[in-house]
Amino acid sequence: MKRLWWWLGWAIAAVALTVVAVVFASRFGVDPRLGPSPLVGKPAPAITVAAIDDAASITLADFEGSVLVVNFWAPWCVPCRAEHAVLAETAEQYASSGVVVFGIAYESELDDVHAFLDELGHAYPVAMDDRSRAAIAFGVRGVPETFFIDRSGVVVGKVSGAVDWAVVTSTLDSILVGESLQP
């Protein structure tokens, strides 16, 4: 009987280990890759948000003709802190190519947004998402989420989770030369 319990314990441990392996293999944690979105291939949603510095209304149409990197983030989001430097560098390096990084603060207080940017840097335009209307329009499920929009205003890619330099540059380089991001 004792031996049966021993084997049963090992079997339970093996099943638990298998479950943990499946969870980690299925994008648990940081795995910034282009992923599926019902918006890909469709015009970006027509959203209006308020700029954090002067509360003027901003729409995506204000950036017409630019390639947009629209990043939904929050100051309380740990991965958002990690990706901020990548987005700031992207804004600087790709500005001359007509790329605009645009941050939309999700479920956040204006004072917290300012504190975050004061600490990590004001490198690109940021707006507040009043009542999460923009996030709902984009189908955001959590932060960070980043959408890539081509010059014609069509969503061509989405990353769930923190972006890294390799993903951002390869995605933008493909968009800028007119390559499809979809297999």
N, C-alpha and C positions, 0 to 999 in steps of 0.2 A: 504494500500500500504506500509505503514511504517513497519507493521508487516511482510510482505513478504520479505522485505530487511533484516530484523532482522534474520529470519529463513534462508535466503540465506547465510548470513554472517556466521552463525553457521555451516551450511552444508559445506561451503568452509573451515572453520577452522578444521572441523572433517576430511575432506579429506586430508588436509595438514598434520595433525597430524598422520594420518594413513600412509602416504607416508614416513614421517620421521621415524616412527617406523619400517617400512619395510627396509629402508636403514640401520638403525642401527642393525637390526636383521640379515642382510645378509653380515656379516663380515666387516662392515664398522669400521675401527679402528683396534686396536690390538686384534687379536684372533689367537694366534699361534697354529695351529693344522696341522697335516699332511694333505696335500691336493692332489688333482689329478695332474698328470703331464704325458704327453705322454712318458716321459723318464723312468718312473717307470717300472721295470722289464726288462729294456734293458741295454746294456753296456754303461757306462758313455762315453760321447763324448771325442774323442782324442783331447785335447787342449794343446797349448803351450803358456805359459805366462812368463813374465820377473819378476824375484825376485826384490823386491824394494831396497834391500841393495847392490846387486852386479850386477844386470841386467842379471844374468845367466838365461838361459832358464829352465823352470820347466814344466814337463808334469805330468799328473795324473799317468802315468806308473811309475814315480819315487817313488810313494807311494804304489807300488804293494804289496799286502799281508796285508795292513792296512785297517781298517775301516776309511773312510774319511767323514768329515763334511766339505763340501765346501760351504762357505758363500760369496755371492756376496753382497758388501756393498759400501758405499761412505762416505767420510768425511763430506759432506754437508747434509747427511741423519740423521734426528733427531732420528728415531727408531734405527738406526745403533749404535748410541752412547749408547742407553739404553741396547742393547743386547751385547755390547762388553765385559762387565764384565762376562756375562754368558758364552760366548765363551772362554774367558781367563781361567775361572775356569774349564770348560770342558777340555781344552787342558791339564791343570795341573792334574786334577783328573783321566782322562782316558788314559794318556800317557802310563802307565804300562800295559794297556789292549790292546795296539796296535792301539789306535785311534789317528788320526791326524786331527786337525782342520786346515783348509787351507782357508785363506781369499783372495778374489780376488776383488781388488778395481775397481769399475765400474765408467766410465765417470768422472775421477778424474785427478787432477794434482799431480805429484809426491811430490812436496813440501807440498801440503795439506794433503796427505796421511801420510807423515812423521810427520807433526805437530799433526795430530789426534793421531797417535801412541805414540808420545812423551808425549802427555798429558794423554792418557788413558792406555798406556802400550803396549809393544811389547811382546806378549805372545805366538804367533804362527806364522808360515810362512805366508807372505803376498806377493802377486804379483800384477802387473798392467795388466789390460785387454786392450791391444793395439787394438784400433779401435773396441772395444766391440766384438771381435771375439768369445771369450769364452762365453760371455753372450748370443750371438746369438745361439751358439751351444747348450747351455743349455735351450734356450727358455725363458730367464729371461725377465719379463715384467716390473719389478721395483725392487727397493732395499728397504729393505733387502729381499733376498731369500736364503734359505739354502737347500742344497741337501745332502742326506745321501747315501753313497756308501759302499756296503759290501766288504768283503775281496776279492771276486772274480771280483770286478770291475763293479758290476751291481748297478744301481740307485735303491734304495729300498724305498726312501721317499723324500718328499719335503715339506718345510714350506714357505709360502708366508707371509711376515711380520716378525717382530722381534720375535726371539725365546725366550722362558723362560726356566728356569732350569728344570721344571717338564717335558716339552715336550722333551728337549734334553736328559735327563737321561732315561726317559721311552723308547724313541726311540733307544738310544744306547744300553741299557740293553737288549732290544728285539733282536737287531741285533747280539749282542755278544753271545747270547744263541741260535741263529739260528731260532728265531720265525719270522713268516711273519708279516709284518706291514699292509698288506692289509686285509680288512675284507673278 
